Amino acid sequence: MLNQKVYLDFAATTPVDDRVMKAMLPYFREQFGNPSSIHSFGQQAEAAVEDARDTVAEGLNSRASEIVFTACGSESDNLAIRGAAIAARELRGANHILISPVEHHAISHTAEQLKHHYGFNLEYIPVDKFGMVNPNDVAMRIQPGTAVVSVIYANNEVGTINSISEIGKICRQRNIPFHSDAVQVTACLAMDMEALHVDMLSIGAHKFYGPKGVGALYLRDRTPFLPSQTGGGQESGLRAGTHNVPFIVGLAAAFKIAQEEREKRITHLLPLRNYLIEETLEMISDARLTGHPIERLPNHASFVFKDVDGNNLLMLLDVEGFACSSGSACRTGDPQPSNVLTAMGISSEWALGSLRITLGTQTTFKDLESFLRVLPKAVERCRDQTAR
Ligand SMILES: *Cc1c(COP(=O)(O)O)cnc(C)c1O
């Protein structure tokens, strides 16, 4: 019998939940109206979008007026950083952007562009060996001239969860807008906008069993903000463009399921994750866990193996029927250690051998048992090849 493929890359994307699919379908054909139209077709579509907004707002412990639908997590990140930075400069001459060195590229490349093309000063907050930001380091670097602070909630490469609430408090005390990228968090953890003290927070549906191509930005009322995409007055003028009604409905349905099944998901995932981490570290020599051992996503295991070519390992695993990731979008033929691992102080002889295994609602112990039968041999084969 041929090996069944096992998907272990849920941090890259997740399949759409059947219930989400079912909720979306009517909005492609029967209820296809444009929410901006006055007639009954438009009204129906508008009601669907506003229902979705209420669902997300309620789940985030926020107001409906604070939810902006976007086309993906990356767009939410872009919109947040640009919108807050440029408005802060116009309003109070603020010119300083503070981010962590372990942000997703949707944040770091946006901040770099604001530096190189818009004249902002960009400063990076240090992280510890687990990729975690110490809130005191934010307190030490934040200035009256800080336009925006952004710290990732849970890192996509190494799974470390940051103390967002602590950092948020510091920013709130200084009255500086604070953004957090929560794209990896939504599938498994609760998010309360009051408890977290954030002014902006990004989510993307395809990381929590919703469709690709839709996201949302929580934007606290009265945060000074300049929209990026101008046009019609959709999303209270904050994000122009005809609403993608079926996808917005899908995002809300997936969000609701994530909330309702959060406990169940964590109970399912934690033992699997712990088993995978313990077995891997025990069976493979010169292997290290990356990211925080405790403050990490319940579905996330990430490692570095010394003297291994990570891309090579991924290909060997794929041939054996296991879909994993190196954790970063690193291209073959250009072996650059990930900047996240480098920021954590991991040397390149280790960092080039990174492996990320992320679990989902469908993952079973059996999947991991068969994976663990293959992994040690695959690592050894990569080491032989490297040695040659
Ligand atoms: C996937 C991801 C994004 C980008 O989201 P898209 O919806 O794919 O654009 C941003 N930040 C983090 C942490 C992610 O994991």
The ligand as an SDF file (V2000), in Angstrom:
LIG
                    3D

 15 15  0  0  0  0  0  0  0  0999 V2000
    0.7830   33.6720    7.4920 C   0  0  0  0  0  0  0  0  0  0  0  0
    1.2190   34.8460    8.3080 C   0  0  0  0  0  0  0  0  0  0  0  0
    1.0420   36.1610    7.8420 C   0  0  0  0  0  0  0  0  0  0  0  0
    0.5080   36.4630    6.4730 C   0  0  0  0  0  0  0  0  0  0  0  0
   -0.8470   36.1420    6.3590 O   0  0  0  0  0  0  0  0  0  0  0  0
   -1.4770   35.9250    4.9020 P   0  0  0  0  0  0  0  0  0  0  0  0
   -2.9410   35.8390    5.1550 O   0  0  0  0  0  0  0  0  0  0  0  0
   -0.8930   34.6520    4.3770 O   0  0  0  0  0  0  0  0  0  0  0  0
   -1.0910   37.0990    4.0900 O   0  0  0  0  0  0  0  0  0  0  0  0
    1.4230   37.1910    8.6640 C   0  0  0  0  0  0  0  0  0  0  0  0
    1.9440   36.9620    9.8750 N   0  0  0  0  0  0  0  0  0  0  0  0
    2.1180   35.7260   10.3650 C   0  0  0  0  0  0  0  0  0  0  0  0
    2.6760   35.5440   11.7180 C   0  0  0  0  0  0  0  0  0  0  0  0
    1.7650   34.6280    9.5940 C   0  0  0  0  0  0  0  0  0  0  0  0
    1.9510   33.3930   10.0690 O   0  0  0  0  0  0  0  0  0  0  0  0
  1  2  1  0
  2  3  1  0
  2 14  2  0
  3  4  1  0
  3 10  2  0
  4  5  1  0
  5  6  1  0
  6  7  2  0
  6  8  1  0
  6  9  1  0
 10 11  1  0
 11 12  2  0
 12 13  1  0
 12 14  1  0
 14 15  1  0
M  END
$$$$
